[in-house]
Amino acid sequence: MKLVLLGIQGSGKTTQGNLLSKQLKIPYLSTGHIFRELAKEKTTLGRYIKETINAGILVPDEKTIEIVNNYLSRREYRKGYILDGFPRTVVQAKKFKNSVDKVIYLKISPKEALWRLFHRDDTQREDETTIAIRKRIDLFFKFTLPVVDFYKKEGKLVEIDGTASIEKVNEEILKSIGKQLVKNQIISWKKKQKTILAIVGLPGSGKTEAANFFRQKGLPVISFGKIINDYVDKNNLSHTEVVHKKIREEFRVKYGKAAMAILNQKNIQEALAKNMMVIIDGMRSWEEYLYLKKIFSDVQLVILALFADKEIRYQRLAKRKERNKLTGEERDINELIGTNMGPTIAFADFLIKNNFSLEEFYDKLEHVYRAVYYF
């Protein structure tokens, strides 16, 4: 297990690093530790590090990368490590050769960090004056916060609320790496019950983006709307509300209002046979929900409803390259009443408002994912 801890000074990296080191039985070290150890060595590199540190100069990116990569190639780090203080820049992150399993970002506000640092029980360090701390916090937001975004795009970032108790933060970190603490022993966490997470919401609310988020987690996604879209394409029809409504009604005459669940039943069964969690993109009718509850009675069925303001949804739909005519109040009413989507939204286990950035949307989805997966 190779972990990286990120966070501003005072976020609790040292506390959590030492705790995780004992629990996971892998070494915890910071770049400061690495440089201090190397500075003790009577080598050309050791002298360079010692002179650089003594001069109060930061070790350049290229040299830092070379040093950390070489240091972590040592035998004692082959089984893993917990690294604090590196990568500090995007350049370092991109050129870091040791593959990282998870990057834990302990998020706290600068105000909280200052309060913690000035209320420590131990003796205050010389570099912990108000000016010095603020400077280090500013450097974090300027150079290291982009590293957080880099690892988020890589799908390796886990954001933890660093303001929680030490025990709670530790528990959340362990969950994020598939571990749990039982009677002071760390064991691999295993999901006991299979789950279907059904995404519902009006057009433009973000169902496609949510499905992409869960795909990045390695979860299978089954799109209920794909059957209609494929039918339209196969028969060279147009993606308009009139055409889609006609096809939906034809399917529902033949199969009932649970049509999409019935037609996708085999796909869901096959996905559940290989996975503990399956995502349904675009469940609509209440009858589909009841059908899935009946057929998959031993599976946890969770509804995630997405909401966005009407004007925002219509703007998003208008920008689509395909099916951009499937928008408007008529479409909304057909979804809510014609396909009986209203009850599934009202009965949802989770509701996310998706009016803002994709980054914020993904953060909210991460909380839902963890709440459902680790239930």
N, C-alpha and C positions, 0 to 999 in steps of 0.2 A: 504494500500500500504506500503510495507516494502522494503526500498531501502538501499543499501550500496554504499558509494562513496569511490573509491580507486584512488590513484595517489600520486606522489612524492610531497614533500613540495613545495608549489608555483604553483601547478597545478590548483588551483581555487576551491578546495573542499569547503572551508568555504563560499566563495561567492555564489557558486551554492547551497550549503546546506541551507543557510539562505533564498535565493530566492525561492527555491522549497518549503521550509517550509511554507512561506506565501501563495504561489500559491495553494499548495495541502492541506493546513491547517492540517499538521501533524508536530510533533516536530522534530527539527534537534538537534542532540547531537553527541558529540565525546566521545571516551573513556576517554579522559582527563577531559571532563565535568563530566562524570559519577564518576570518581575517586575523583574529587574535591568535588562533592556533598556528596559522601559517607564519605569523610574525615571529613566533618563537623558534622557528626552524632556521638553522644557519645555512641557508641556501640563497641563491640569487633572488628567487621569488620572495623568500622570507624577508630579506633585507629591503626589497622594493616595497612590500606591504608595510613594513615597519616604518620606513621613511615617509611613505605617503600618509599613513595614519598620523604620525607625529607632526607632519606639516599641516594637518587639518584639511587635507585635500581629499575630495571624493575619488575613489578608484573609478576610472573611465568604464563605460559600458562594456566595450570589447574585452578589456582585461578582467572585469568582474565576471563576465560570462565564461571566459576561459578558466578562471580560477574555480568557480562554483562547479562547472562541469567536471573538471579534473578531480576536485575534492570528493564529489559524490560518486565517482567511479571506484572509490575504495571499497574493499571487501565488506566492511561493516555496514555499508548502506545498500547492499544488493537486495536485501529483503524489504527495503522501504525506509522512509524517513518523513519527518514533519518539518517543513522548511518555513522559516519566518524571516521576512525582510528581503525576499527575492522571489520573483522578479520585481524590481522597482519601476521599470519602464517597459513600454511596449517592445522596444528593441531587444531588451533582455528576454522578454517572454517569447518572442519569435525565434530567438537563437538558442533557447534553452534546450539542450539535447535530451535531458532526462525526461521521459514521458511522465506527465502528471496525471494522476487518477482523478483527483478532485481539488478544487480551489475553494477554500472556505473564506468568505468575506464577512467579517464581524462588523456589522454596521452600527455605528453610534454617531451622535451629533458632536461637532466640535465643543459645544457647551458642556455636554455630558463628559467628554474626554478631559476637559480642563478641570471640572469638578472632581473627577476621580483622581487625577494626578496630584491635586493639591490637598487631597484628603487621604492619602496613603498612610498606612500605619508605619511603614518603614521610613528610613531617613531619605529625604529628598535628594535626588542626584544633582550634580553640578550643572548638568545640561537641561534641567527642568525649571528654568526661570520662565516666567510668562512669555517673554519675547522669544526665547528659544523654542518653547513648545508650539507657539503659534506659527513660527517659521516652519517647523517640521510638519505641522498639520497642513499648511499652505502647500508645501512641497508634495505631500501625499495627493492632494486634490489636483495638483497640476500635472504630476508625472505618473502616479500610481493608479489613480481612479480610471484612467484609460485602460490599464491592465485588467481591471475588473470587467470592463466592457469587452475586452479581447477574449477573455476566458468564457464570458457569457455566450458569445457568438460560437465558441468552440464547443458549447454544451457541457462544460466542466464546472461551471460556477454554481455554488450554493450560497445563497445570502441568508445569514442568520441575524436575528435581532440581538445585538450585543448588549442591549440594556437589560435583558432578562437576568435571572440569577445564574451563578456559575453552574449550578447543577442542571438548570434548564437548557442553557447554552450547550453544555456538554452532551446532554441527551439529544438535542437537535442535530448536533454534528454527527454523533454516532448513527442516528437514523439516516442521515444523508449518505452515509457510506455503507448502509446495509448492516449495521451492527447494533447491538443493544446490551445494556448492562443488567445482568441477572445475578443476584447474590454476589456482587463484586466480581463477577466473571464476565468477560466480553464474549458473546456468542454471535454467530451470524444470524441476522434477522431474516426470517422467512415469512412471506405473506401466506396466511393460512386459508383465506377465503378468496375465491375468484370473483372478479368484479367486472361489470359492464358500466362504463361511464358514457351516458348519452348526452350529447350536446344539442341544446335546443335554442331557438332564437329566430327573430324575424330576419329577412334578407338584409345583409349589410351590417349585422350585429357583430360579425367576427368569427363565424363558425369555421371558415376555412383556415384562418390564422390560428385558431385554437387547435384544430386538427393537426396543423403543421407543428405546433409546439409539442404535442404528444408524440408525433412521429419522431421528433428529435430525441425523445426519451426512449426510443426503441419499441414503442407500443404499436400494435396493429390498429389501423383505422379503417372502418367500414363505412362508406358513404351511402346513405339511403337515397340521396338524390341522383346517384350515378346511374341507376336503372333508367330513370326518365331521360336524363341527359344522353345516355347511350342510344335510347330508343329514338330520340329526336334526330341525332346525328346519323344513325343507321338508315332512317327513312327520309333523309335530306329535307327535314322540316326546319322551321325557324324557331329560335329560342325566344319566343314571346310568351306573355302571360296567358293569352288565349290558347295557344298550342299546349303549353304545360298543364293548364287547368283541364283541358280536354283529355289529355293522356292520364292525368292523375285520377280523374273521374272514371275513366274506362277501367283502370286497374282496380279501383275501389268497387266498381260494380261486379267485377269478377271475383275479387278476393275479400272484399269488405274494407273497412277503414284501417285494418291492421295490415294492409297490403304490403307495405314496404318491409315490415318486420317478417312477414311470411316469406317474401321473396328473398330475403337476406338471411333466413334462418340457418341455412347450410353454411354460409360464409362465417357466421358468428360461431357456430359449433366448431368449425375447423380452427378458427383463431383461438378459441378458449381451450382447445385440446393442447395447444402449444404455448399458451401464455396465461399468466395469472390475471392479466387486466387487458380489456379490449375496449376501444373507443368507437362509439357510433357518432358519425358526423351527420347531423340533420334529422334526428328523430322528430316526427311531427305530431301525429295524432295520439290522443289519450288511449285509443284502442291498441296502438302499437306498443305502448308502455305496458298495458294489461296483458297483451299477448306474450311479451318477453318475460314478464313476471311469472306467467303460467308455465311457459316452456322451460325457462331457466330458473326454476324455483329454488335451486340450491346456490344460486349466484347472487351476489350483492348487486343490486341495480340502483345506480345513482344518476340523478339528473342535474346537469349543469346548465343553467339558463344564462344567456348573454343578452345584455340590453345596451342600446345606444340611442341617443336622441334621433328623432325622425329625420331631421335635416342632415345630420351627419351620415346616417345610413344611406340616404338618397345620393349624397355626394360621392360616397364610396362606390356605390353601384354604378353610377354614371361613368366612373373612371375605369370600369372593367373592360378588358379587351374583348371578352366574350360574354354573352348573356346580359349586356348592359341595358337591355330593354325590359328586363324582368324587375321592374321597380314601380313604386307608386302606391297610393292608398288602396287601390283595387287589389293589388298583389298582397298587401298586408292583411286585408279583410279575408281574402281567400285562404290565407295561411291560418289565421286565427280561428275563423269559423268554418270555412269550407273543409279544411283538413283537420279541424278540431285540435289545433295546437295550443289554444288558450289554456286548457287545464294543465298541460305538461309544463308550461312556463310558471303558472301559479303554484304548482305542486313541487317545484324544483328544490333540491337539497342545497344548492349553491346558486347565488346570483352575482354575476360580475357586470359592473358598468364599464363599457368599453368606449368611452368618449375621447380618450386621450392618446398618448403615444403607444406604439407597439411594445416598447420596453416596459412601460407600466402595466400593460395588458399581460405580458409574459410573467411579470412579477406576481400578479394576482393569480394567474393560472398555476404558478409554482406552488403557491399556498394551498390551492385546491388539490393539486396532485398529491402533495405530501399528506394532507388531511385524509384523503381517500386511500392512498396506497398504504399508509401506515396505520390504518384504522384497526 
